Amino acid sequence: MDQQRPPSAAPEEGAKGDPWHAFGYLTSGVLVYGFGGWALDRWLGTSFLVVIGILFGAALGMYMTWARFRPEEPQDKTSQDKT
């Protein structure tokens, strides 16, 4: 019988490079935080929080995209030898 790998060791084929994840992070960040800024503008009677919310959401979406798609760092041989 074939040895089965645990689920954590299974390779992620295609999941790491899916461009829809990047689109989703950027779009949802702008929409969610833009809506939050708009709601705070209506509640507080201001007119600048929607812009701050959109910019913050875009920055957060770019960070999330970067965090997901950055190249993996190679593991040290010394840390692998200890286990």
Secondary structure as GFF3:
##gff-version 3
##sequence-region A 1 83
A	DSSP	three_ten_helix	7	9	.	.	.	ID=ss1
A	DSSP	alpha_helix	19	44	.	.	.	ID=ss2
A	DSSP	alpha_helix	49	69	.	.	.	ID=ss3
A	DSSP	alpha_helix	77	81	.	.	.	ID=ss4
###
